[in-house]
């Protein structure tokens, strides 16, 4: 790690030993402020995080690694998920890897490449893309009516969604006059406008995971109660996406 230089015979002894290091002064400023409990910097760049993670690995400073772990989660996972994913994979921060992969679902299909992905093997990037694909396909099943003429199974009068939430804003007993829409379950039907919105979101979600609440803004016929139903959709999408696993090297 550190190696103090040996003075030549007869050489003047300096007041303090000097050790040459490769890291820039900014890295050591952050490290020393951490060691001496000085106020932390208000913000770090992703390059700062990379440099500090590398210094923490090189000089065996787990406290700095944990500090950078929290920094990635608090400041970068949501804003720069690909950069956070690359750094977390490179430094084996598996919990951050999974958080960043989950956050990447909100990226558009033509997302920009992050240079931090160069730090990891191609197979890990491929697993991220595969994870995105499986998550989006899983979310589509929540919304799709293509294979379920009577509606997705979770949206039925026997499901927990109805049993505990009683989504009266979306569903009506089938024996009530004046209600139109496909039957779901044994005794309820859904307004056709809700089905149209779900099918439109299903097509859009093939490329990018979007909050359902953003998709009903122009649906004038259901705008007054769209937010409630959108929250129900988001909760179900969140449930099924959370069941999709991201395979990491450390899992084997």
Phi and psi in degrees as a GROMACS rama.xvg file:
@    title "Ramachandran Plot"
@    xaxis  label "Phi"
@    yaxis  label "Psi"
@TYPE xy
-92.2803  144.001  UNK-2
-135.6  115.528  UNK-3
-76.022  135.695  UNK-4
-69.3801  148.253  UNK-5
-93.8348  127.21  UNK-6
-76.2543  141.709  UNK-7
-69.2505  153.789  UNK-8
-59.7027  128.339  UNK-9
85.855  -6.2444  UNK-10
-74.0452  148.791  UNK-11
-67.0279  134.144  UNK-12
-86.0196  124.128  UNK-13
-70.0224  163.08  UNK-14
-61.2516  -39.108  UNK-15
-135.383  146.84  UNK-16
-66.0419  149.286  UNK-17
-118.663  131.867  UNK-18
-122.144  126.015  UNK-19
-80.3116  134.127  UNK-20
-128.403  156.21  UNK-21
-87.9157  -23.2301  UNK-22
-72.0668  147.266  UNK-23
-67.4981  162.471  UNK-24
-60.0669  -33.219  UNK-25
-60.3859  -36.5445  UNK-26
-63.5004  -46.2346  UNK-27
-71.0174  -28.7622  UNK-28
-60.8753  -44.8596  UNK-29
-67.3988  -41.7582  UNK-30
-63.7915  -45.6956  UNK-31
-67.3132  -36.2124  UNK-32
-64.8273  -33.7874  UNK-33
-68.9557  -44.6805  UNK-34
-65.2503  -34.2534  UNK-35
-102.55  16.9561  UNK-36
56.7427  33.5005  UNK-37
-75.6824  162.494  UNK-38
-56.1208  133.267  UNK-39
-73.2314  151.659  UNK-40
-61.0965  144.792  UNK-41
-64.9836  -29.8853  UNK-42
-154.16  147.036  UNK-43
-122.642  147.381  UNK-44
-84.2406  166.229  UNK-45
-64.4923  -29.7542  UNK-46
-68.5799  -37.3555  UNK-47
-61.291  -44.026  UNK-48
-61.7177  -43.3719  UNK-49
-59.8896  -48.1112  UNK-50
-63.0639  -39.2892  UNK-51
-71.7055  -36.4943  UNK-52
-63.8916  -40.3187  UNK-53
-66.763  -42.1679  UNK-54
-64.2519  -39.4411  UNK-55
-63.5084  -38.0377  UNK-56
-70.4238  -44.1184  UNK-57
-64.4025  -42.0478  UNK-58
-104.745  12.9184  UNK-59
54.8765  62.8546  UNK-60
-118.021  81.1542  UNK-61
-61.2086  -28.8762  UNK-62
-63.3903  -39.9484  UNK-63
-68.5303  -39.0794  UNK-64
-59.0928  -44.289  UNK-65
-66.0048  -35.6115  UNK-66
-61.6785  -44.0656  UNK-67
-70.342  -31.1041  UNK-68
-59.8294  -48.3068  UNK-69
-65.6497  -36.7085  UNK-70
-64.1565  -42.5035  UNK-71
-60.4646  -45.1236  UNK-72
-66.1707  -44.3699  UNK-73
-76.127  -33.7981  UNK-74
-117.493  -20.1386  UNK-75
-123.716  -25.6968  UNK-76
-57.7192  -44.4525  UNK-77
-81.1601  -34.5512  UNK-78
-86.8834  -36.7715  UNK-79
-134.535  67.9318  UNK-80
-62.4209  -35.139  UNK-81
-69.6246  -40.6929  UNK-82
-63.6119  -43.7803  UNK-83
-63.7672  -39.1732  UNK-84
-62.1156  -46.53  UNK-85
-61.5233  -47.1682  UNK-86
-66.2675  -41.8546  UNK-87
-64.323  -39.0142  UNK-88
-65.434  -44.7982  UNK-89
-62.7054  -33.205  UNK-90
-110.832  17.4708  UNK-91
57.5839  45.8362  UNK-92
-100.644  78.1151  UNK-93
-61.3918  -35.6917  UNK-94
-65.4444  -36.4579  UNK-95
-71.5759  -36.0905  UNK-96
-56.2832  -47.713  UNK-97
-68.6574  -38.3721  UNK-98
-63.5423  -43.0537  UNK-99
-67.6231  -39.3612  UNK-100
-61.6976  -42.5686  UNK-101
-63.2916  -41.6466  UNK-102
-67.2457  -27.4986  UNK-103
-66.9388  -15.9958  UNK-104
-64.1025  -22.1913  UNK-105
-84.4477  -5.97643  UNK-106
-73.2782  148.145  UNK-107
-68.5287  162.52  UNK-108
-63.2733  -27.8139  UNK-109
-100.09  43.1402  UNK-110
-64.4979  151.467  UNK-111
-76.1023  147.026  UNK-112
-73.8527  141.795  UNK-113
-105.53  135.569  UNK-114
-63.7177  -24.2768  UNK-115
-65.8076  -18.8052  UNK-116
-69.2115  -18.0649  UNK-117
-68.2222  -14.301  UNK-118
-80.4229  -10.8183  UNK-119
-119.172  157.664  UNK-120
-64.1228  153.9  UNK-121
-58.8189  -33.0451  UNK-122
-62.4882  -33.0437  UNK-123
-72.2844  -36.3742  UNK-124
-65.8027  -39.6683  UNK-125
-62.3907  -39.8701  UNK-126
-65.3999  -34.8168  UNK-127
-63.4986  -46.0827  UNK-128
-62.994  -39.9582  UNK-129
-66.2399  -39.4439  UNK-130
-61.3145  -44.6424  UNK-131
-59.1707  -44.5328  UNK-132
-61.8459  -46.4008  UNK-133
-67.6973  -37.1125  UNK-134
-64.1521  -44.3244  UNK-135
-67.3894  -37.8241  UNK-136
-65.1579  -39.8953  UNK-137
-63.9312  -41.8451  UNK-138
-64.7158  -35.5969  UNK-139
-61.6754  -33.9413  UNK-140
-64.7258  -27.0766  UNK-141
-67.1132  -30.3021  UNK-142
-102.104  -20.8047  UNK-143
-74.7703  136.388  UNK-144
-107.3  0.544069  UNK-145
-62.0038  -41.9265  UNK-146
-103.185  1.12963  UNK-147
-130.18  82.6776  UNK-148
-55.8755  -29.4884  UNK-149
-95.6156  12.2119  UNK-150
102.093  153.263  UNK-151
-55.2802  145.485  UNK-152
-61.503  -31.18  UNK-153
-70.4353  -21.7903  UNK-154
-101.033  68.782  UNK-155
-136.642  164.644  UNK-156
-71.8453  -6.64078  UNK-157
-104.013  -3.17266  UNK-158
-82.5088  161.432  UNK-159
-62.8415  -30.1759  UNK-160
-57.472  -40.4652  UNK-161
-84.6712  -38.8732  UNK-162
-62.0345  -39.0299  UNK-163
-105.168  -26.9436  UNK-164
-100.501  -24.9341  UNK-165
47.3589  70.1361  UNK-166
-73.2715  68.6562  UNK-167
-65.1423  -21.7036  UNK-168
-71.8016  -14.7718  UNK-169
-116.102  -30.7163  UNK-170
-116.462  152.02  UNK-171
-139.49  145.782  UNK-172
-56.8286  137.912  UNK-173
-67.7125  -15.1489  UNK-174
-90.6595  1.90861  UNK-175
-80.5371  132.514  UNK-176
-71.1446  151.225  UNK-177
84.1367  3.60235  UNK-178
-100.853  133.013  UNK-179
-123.158  149.008  UNK-180
143.262  165.557  UNK-181
-69.9781  146.833  UNK-182
-70.8406  145.139  UNK-183
-132.263  141.137  UNK-184
62.1738  -147.087  UNK-185
-95.5468  -22.7102  UNK-186
-149.108  17.9699  UNK-187
-128.493  156.148  UNK-188
-131.294  154.22  UNK-189
-109.426  140.123  UNK-190
-58.9241  139.027  UNK-191
-59.9002  -31.3908  UNK-192
-63.6423  -35.3966  UNK-193
-66.044  -42.6465  UNK-194
-62.5022  -42.7128  UNK-195
-61.1854  -41.4609  UNK-196
-64.8561  -41.2117  UNK-197
-64.3771  -41.7906  UNK-198
-67.2076  -37.6506  UNK-199
-65.5505  -42.5257  UNK-200
-65.5584  -35.5546  UNK-201
-59.8599  -42.4917  UNK-202
-68.0731  -40.9025  UNK-203
-69.4824  -33.676  UNK-204
-74.7207  -6.09081  UNK-205
-60.5735  -25.133  UNK-206
-112.6  -29.7052  UNK-207
-154.202  136.023  UNK-208
-79.7266  120.247  UNK-209
-123.913  143.865  UNK-210
-59.4793  135.664  UNK-211
-60.7508  -29.3593  UNK-212
-63.3565  -21.5316  UNK-213
-81.9315  -7.71788  UNK-214
-99.0744  -7.18039  UNK-215
-107.084  8.85574  UNK-216
-62.1491  -33.3728  UNK-217
-100.569  5.81138  UNK-218
-87.0043  84.9755  UNK-219
-60.7631  -32.7372  UNK-220
-68.391  -20.474  UNK-221
-130.161  15.6733  UNK-222
-61.924  -33.1205  UNK-223
-66.7603  -28.0164  UNK-224
-123.625  14.5181  UNK-225
-65.5031  -35.8755  UNK-226
-59.7437  -40.5163  UNK-227
-62.7472  -45.647  UNK-228
-69.615  -35.6496  UNK-229
-62.3879  -38.8686  UNK-230
-64.1189  -37.3949  UNK-231
-64.1329  -43.2903  UNK-232
-61.628  -46.6992  UNK-233
-60.764  -38.8579  UNK-234
-63.6324  -40.5513  UNK-235
-70.7293  -40.5321  UNK-236
-62.0637  -43.7275  UNK-237
-59.1812  -41.2853  UNK-238
-62.4671  -47.4492  UNK-239
-74.3873  -33.9584  UNK-240
-67.3414  -36.2931  UNK-241
-65.3004  -16.7475  UNK-242
-84.7819  -8.86223  UNK-243
-83.5104  126.985  UNK-244
-95.796  142.083  UNK-245
-98.5431  120.705  UNK-246
-80.8109  127.865  UNK-247
-118.098  160.595  UNK-248
-60.2035  -35.5937  UNK-249
-72.678  -9.31501  UNK-250
-76.4694  -17.54  UNK-251
